[in-house]
Amino acid sequence: MECSEGRLEKIITFDFILRSGVLEKLKELGRDLWEEPVMLLLIREFFKDESWVNYLASRIDPNEMNSDFRRLLSGHFKVIEIVSLGPFDLAVFVDFKGGFPNEKELSKMMDDLETDVVNFLLGPKYLGKIKEQIDIFSSPFKSFVDFSIGHAFVRKADKDEIMSALNIAFKDAEVRKKLKMNELTQELLRILDRRDLETFLQPIVDLKERKILAYESLARGPEGSPLRKPELMFKIASLSGLEIELDRLARRKHLERFKSLDMGNAYFTVNLGPQTPLFIEKVDEDIKSYKIAPEKIVWEVSEKTYIDDFTAFMRAVDFLTGKGYNVAVDDFGAGATTFKLASFTNLRAIKVDRLLVKHVDEDENNQFLLYKILQCFYTPGRAIVVEGVETFNELKALVKIGYRYFQGFFFSKPSPALSKSEELGSKLSKIRIDDRKLFNAYYDF
């Protein structure tokens, strides 16, 4: 039996379609649709991050997007009507050019259309605008949004026929989504089976001492893989029930990489997934098997990972600190969980989320918030690291507030190799600071 939520979505979609006047436009075609049907295309987004999608939708002119989209579709069909169903969900009625296609032609047409539609919506004019807010490699949106396209034939200009076609198009879109998911899951299984992960490294710098404090380890899928970017790879792992396996593989690959490098006195940070409480003893076993001194490792607990049982997670943190490991809160400020962690645990570091840093030189509210974070959470022996520093002006504003430890593209992008200490040291030495104010604690403006 179909769930009520899905049924309600179809009813709302059906209502949008009828109010668009598409029924009248179908009648105006003036031909027998049984012999030459029109087609309903249903374009649906998934993997979407609602807050980003809604934010972008507020900045985009829907009439302009529909006009651009109509031009795109006109390369494939005669467009009868485009109906907006949401920020980037669409229902489109089209007529065929040059006669009704056979099954082979239709299949190729749908594949080509889906490629064009995805490239259009993920392009720089629309969803690609997220690049103005966050910069995650070459195609940032692919981690957050993808699309599937369902289709069905409309053979009669009446409400029942449109509703029937809509049902079929919904199912077709869902099947195409599952096919994409299956392909991605198969790619993840291949990665896990072959241990085909890379470790990238990004330095965390101590501006006062002009040195590298630590290196964060970051997982990457194989070069050329659709799961190259970690956000999508870990999302697929979560949806496929393979999160523990991927987290364990990434952790071990990072530790192997650490053993192969000479980092001097720098710490090595490794992210822990949300399932960590289920295998916390394995974390300690891995460190012992690689013969790594516990004090060299900093385990990062991310604000963005959903913790079902906060008490169990705290026990895991207590277990690690009891074994002599350092623990840090990552993405601090992205939600409420890390405020609990920061307040009640003996943390080695707090890493402030990049969203609080973007354009901080122009945002007095974020300046005040970052000032208060130092004021509330600074203690001797705890590093408060600012993530996502991309510009010199951002850095200057953060230094003025009193921050000392930084990470971001301004200093170095993630790379398979260690940053060259002499090059980074030279860059740090050129940054003028007032050491009296730069002590990783707050001070009065």
Secondary structure, 3 states (H helix, E strand, C coil): CCCHHHHHHHHHHHHHHHHCCHHHHHHCCCCCCCCCCEEEEEEEEECCCHHHHHHHHCCCCHHHHHHHHHHHHCCCCEEEEEEECCCCCEEEEEECCCCCCCHHHHHHHHHHHHHHHHHHHCCCCCHHHHHHCCCCCCCHHHHCCEEEEEEEEECCCCHHHHHHHHHHHHHHHHHHHHHHHHHHHHHHHHHHHHCCCEEEEEEEEECCCCEEEEEEEEEECCCCCCCCCHHHHHHHHHHCCCHHHHHHHHHHHHHHHHHCCCCCCCEEEEEECCCHHHCHHHHHHHHHHCCCCHHHEEEEEECCCCCCCHHHHHHHHHHHHHCCCEEEEEEECCCCHHHHHHHHCCCCEEEECHHHCCCHHHCHHHHHHHHHHHHHHCCCCCEEEECCCCCHHHHHHHHHHCCCEECCCCCCCCECCCCCHHHHHHHHHCCCCCCCCCCCCCCCC
